[in-house]
Amino acid sequence: MYIVGFDIGGTKSAVLLAKTGGENVEFLSRKQMPTKGTWQEVLDTLLSEAEAMLRQNAVPAGEYIAGVSCGGPLDSATGVILSPPNLPGWDKVPVTTYLGERLHCTVRL
């Protein structure tokens, strides 16, 4: 199984691709970038990088899941970033739905 990881912060964000097997985790790729623009612009940039990583590593559809880390407040049950003080304009962002629709996989916050 592969994992796409998203880390969203006030000054920088990152995306990574890892492969799991038993108790081992192999980190295949990582890209960091400034968190600039609207939440849609930031997520679209992260998604573009994630999609490139999946292609470059020939990861088959259906063989990966995704997770998001972000400072709160957030609602992990519904997958919504509520209104973190370090992310102005990120109010009620449906992050797991937004990412999941593009990646066609399960996304957890």
Residue pairs with C-beta under 8 A, 6 or more apart in sequence:
1 19
1 20
1 63
1 64
1 65
2 17
2 18
2 19
2 20
2 28
2 54
2 57
2 59
2 63
2 64
2 65
3 17
3 18
3 19
3 20
3 64
3 65
3 66
3 67
4 15
4 16
4 17
4 50
4 53
4 54
4 64
4 65
4 66
4 67
4 103
4 105
5 14
5 15
5 16
5 17
5 18
5 66
5 67
5 68
5 69
6 13
6 14
6 15
6 46
6 50
6 66
6 67
6 68
6 69
6 99
7 13
7 14
7 15
7 16
7 68
7 69
7 70
8 35
8 42
8 46
8 68
8 69
8 70
8 71
8 81
8 87
8 95
9 35
9 70
9 71
9 86
10 35
10 71
10 84
10 86
10 87
11 34
11 35
11 86
12 32
12 33
12 34
12 35
13 32
13 33
13 34
13 35
13 42
13 46
14 30
14 31
14 32
14 33
15 30
15 31
15 46
15 49
15 50
15 53
16 27
16 28
16 29
16 30
16 31
16 53
17 27
17 28
17 29
17 30
17 50
17 53
17 54
17 57
17 59
18 25
18 26
18 27
18 28
19 25
19 26
19 28
20 26
28 53
28 57
29 53
29 56
29 57
31 49
31 53
33 45
33 46
33 49
35 42
35 87
36 42
37 45
38 89
39 81
39 87
39 89
39 90
39 93
40 98
43 95
43 98
43 99
47 99
47 102
47 103
50 66
50 103
51 102
51 103
53 59
54 64
61 104
62 105
64 103
64 105
65 105
65 106
65 107
65 108
66 99
66 100
66 103
66 105
66 106
66 107
66 108
67 107
67 108
67 109
68 95
68 96
68 99
68 107
68 108
68 109
70 81
70 84
70 87
70 95
70 109
71 84
71 86
71 87
72 82
72 84
73 82
73 83
73 84
74 80
74 81
74 82
74 84
74 109
75 82
75 109
76 108
76 109
78 94
79 94
79 95
79 96
79 97
79 107
79 108
79 109
80 92
80 93
80 94
80 95
80 96
80 109
81 87
81 90
81 92
81 93
81 95
81 109
82 91
82 92
83 90
83 91
83 92
84 90
95 107
95 109
96 107
96 108
96 109
97 107
99 107
100 106
100 107
